[in-house]
Amino acid sequence: MLKNLRCLCIKQIENVANPAEAKNANLSEKENLFSLSLNWTDGSNSDNSEEIIDKLEPHSDLRELEIEYYKGHRSPIWMRELPPLYLSSLTLFNCPLWEDLPFLAQMPLLNKLSLLGISKVKEVDYSFDMTRNACPFPSLEQLICDKMLKWKSWAGLLSCRGFPKLRVLKITNCPILAELPAMPISLFRFELCNVGLYFLPEMYDNVGMTTGTTSPLNASLKVVKISCCLNLQLLNGFLQQESLEFQGIETLIIQHCDKLVQLPTSSIGKFASLKYLEIIGCPKLDPVDNERILHFVKLQTLVIGNCGELDVKLLKSASHLATLASLHIVGSATINCIPSSENTFTSLRRLHIRGCDNLIQHAVMENAQGNPANNMASLKINELDISHHSLLFIEPIRSLRFVRECRIADCSGMEALPQHWLMQNSSTLELLTFKNARSLRSLPDTIMRLTSLKQLVIKDATSLEQMDQIPKLPPSLFQISITGAGGCELV
């Protein structure tokens, strides 16, 4: 029955009474079965899960297998004793008791491997059988691991060069995994988050590019993301290999690595294709050793913050980048001003500032002193997103004249809208958002002069006058949301 079935998903397996009932499914006889999903219900109890899954053995030609919420401690016999030769995709999802994985590295056609929430596994296979494969994971292109809290090591010799076809590596929430084997230079995406590595892996030539030349090899990496790796002090490994170049890297993200003291500046300075750079939450980075990294002709987006004095130096260097279109400053305690001379940020279109208390204090002082605005008419920022309304009084924000979208997250001390600044941008402003506007008492009549305004959002305006006293609004407006005024909500 159903011998020609191609895809099958069996759910609520905890309701299968005994192994004999499972065997009646006759999965091993369904030779056309391409994809199989075996699902227990999350939170269910099943004392005979291991015996049940042993009897759910699929045909050896199976290509895709997914196992979810399995309650057993061991691998199914049919995976452990003879690894499926034709399996190309394997996903193990939230199997919290599973302790010993099968010989994954010996599956010759395995292309995609996802190990998610297999929290008791301590080792992952990295062995190989010379009679079948020349290396571990000979066909794997994508490896994704998450929430493997006890994964500490690999079962096999890490000196062996495996993963020759790997394109995507993403390992997250594996806090005691201390080491990775060497990666191929054909790797496209490299992501680590909350991994216990002390150093990054090396890379090796897997595409036969070495022909006796001494010139550096160009690796295929496009994206590198390293976050919350609390043991990393240096980004060594492949990023500092003299035999490699990374001319194709477009995205580099370094986040919340508390012990990191130095970036590989000599290597990063050669990332000719880098478009997105994010360095935040690394307070021990040396500002002198790392300030030279911003020499990128193509950099379009920069995100900085909470890196001590390095924030100041990176911001200064970024101000002269001709291609920089988007700047995000997040949680910097050291930045107290933004470069605002005539030739700075000439291509900047988006400016986002979040949680920079020192910069906010400086802005409050600037407003109190009443210093005249600079002539920044050439600066054409279209999108402004700031955490505090006082930042409107600091240069270059104070002198902006071409803003289309303005969002302010904290307007708690703002009693009136900044009329002068709004009038400077009256012909271009299309969106205005003021949040936490509990001190706002009224809207000015001049709001009618915002001739391009389409959306107006004011939240938590508990001190605002009654709705019927709100002045006439511009005819271009098609969406308005004011909450908190007189206990009412206008949408």
Stockholm file with secondary structure:
# STOCKHOLM 1.0

chainA/1-491         MLKNLRCLCIKQIENVANPAEAKNANLSEKENLFSLSLNWTDGSNSDNSEEIIDKLEPHSDLRELEIEYYKGHRSPIWMRELPPLYLSSLTLFNCPLWEDLPFLAQMPLLNKLSLLGISKVKEVDYSFDMTRNACPFPSLEQLICDKMLKWKSWAGLLSCRGFPKLRVLKITNCPILAELPAMPISLFRFELCNVGLYFLPEMYDNVGMTTGTTSPLNASLKVVKISCCLNLQLLNGFLQQESLEFQGIETLIIQHCDKLVQLPTSSIGKFASLKYLEIIGCPKLDPVDNERILHFVKLQTLVIGNCGELDVKLLKSASHLATLASLHIVGSATINCIPSSENTFTSLRRLHIRGCDNLIQHAVMENAQGNPANNMASLKINELDISHHSLLFIEPIRSLRFVRECRIADCSGMEALPQHWLMQNSSTLELLTFKNARSLRSLPDTIMRLTSLKQLVIKDATSLEQMDQIPKLPPSLFQISITGAGGCELV
#=GR chainA/1-491 SS CCTTCCEEEECCGGGCCSHHHHHTTCGGGCTTCCEEEEECCTTCCCTTHHHHHHTCCCCTTCCEEEEESCCCSSCCHHHHSSCCTTCCEEEEECCTTCCCCCCGGGCTTCCEEEEESCTTCCEEECCCCTTTCSSSSTTCCEEEEECCTTCCEEESCTTSCCCTTCCEEEEEEETTCCCCCCEETTCCEEEEEEECCSSCCCEECCSSCCSSCCSCEECCCCEEEEESCTTCSBCCGGGGCTTEECTTCCEEEEECCTTCCBCCHHHHTTCTTCCEEEEESCTTCCHHHHGGGCCCTTCCEEEEESSTHHHHHHHHHHTTCTTCCEEEEESCSSCCCCCCSTTSSTTCCEEEEESCHHHHHHHHHHHHHTCCCCCCTTCCCCEEEESCGGGGGSTTGGGCCCCSEEEESCCTTCSSCCHHHHHHTTTTCCEEEECSCTTCCCCCGGGGGCTTCCEEEECCCTTSCCGGGCCCCCTTCCEEEEESGGGCEEC
#=GC SS_cons         CCTTCCEEEECCGGGCCSHHHHHTTCGGGCTTCCEEEEECCTTCCCTTHHHHHHTCCCCTTCCEEEEESCCCSSCCHHHHSSCCTTCCEEEEECCTTCCCCCCGGGCTTCCEEEEESCTTCCEEECCCCTTTCSSSSTTCCEEEEECCTTCCEEESCTTSCCCTTCCEEEEEEETTCCCCCCEETTCCEEEEEEECCSSCCCEECCSSCCSSCCSCEECCCCEEEEESCTTCSBCCGGGGCTTEECTTCCEEEEECCTTCCBCCHHHHTTCTTCCEEEEESCTTCCHHHHGGGCCCTTCCEEEEESSTHHHHHHHHHHTTCTTCCEEEEESCSSCCCCCCSTTSSTTCCEEEEESCHHHHHHHHHHHHHTCCCCCCTTCCCCEEEESCGGGGGSTTGGGCCCCSEEEESCCTTCSSCCHHHHHHTTTTCCEEEECSCTTCCCCCGGGGGCTTCCEEEECCCTTSCCGGGCCCCCTTCCEEEEESGGGCEEC
//
